[in-house]
Amino acid sequence: MSYVDGFVIPVPKGKIAAYKKMATWGKKMWMKHGALQYFECEGDDLAGMPECANFKTMAGLKPSETAFFSFIIFKNKAHRNAVNKKVMAEMTAQSMPDAMPFDVKRMAYGGFKTLVQG
């Protein structure tokens, strides 16, 4: 079964173009080093379902923000660790931007083992 790194990221609506530029660069980095798939998904219908929490509440979105649901797919956890090690080494060797197009402290991240896949 595959392994997934997942992110929920509040992004100011006025910084979506900058976020897309950063995300496109990120996709190139992760795919170059062996990730199987890379997704950056902009919130479109965040109202939620009856009796369920929604991304607006969960991410503490302000009216001027939207949420990105992003994920990277790997063969397994060992593959993820190897790919991320290469990505981090390359990122460390490059000069990183002074400012990110979102508040990094509000980003949620986790690694997920796949239970059901289809």
Secondary structure, DSSP 4 states (H G I P E B T S, - for coil): --EEEEEEEEEEGGGHHHHHHHHHHHHHHHHHTT-SEEEEEE-S--S--TTS--HHHHTT--TTEEEEEEEEEESSHHHHHHHHHHHHHHHHHSPPPSS-SS-GGG-EEEEEE-SS--
